Amino acid sequence: MENRIKEYRVKNTLSQGKLAELCNVSRQTINAIENNKYDPTLQLAFDLAKNLGVTVDELFFGGRGNKE
C-alpha cells in the first residue's frame, strides 16, 4: 500500500526514530512502512496520522489514485 508517511514526516521535521517513539514502535517499523515493505495495523495507521497531523485518508490515499 503506497503512503505519504515520509513526505509528512519530513514536513513535520521528524526523524524516523522520533515518529517511531511517538507511535510506540521501532524505527525499523517506520522504515519498512515508508518503503512499502510492511502495511501498518489499523491502530498504527491512526497513530501515524494523528502524530503527523493528517487524516488516514491523506496519509495513505491522498493525491494518488488508489489502484487497488
Secondary structure, DSSP 8 states (H G I E B T S, - for coil): ----HHHHHHHTT--HHHHHHHHTS-HHHHHHHHTTS----HHHHHHHHHHHTS-HHHHHTTTS----
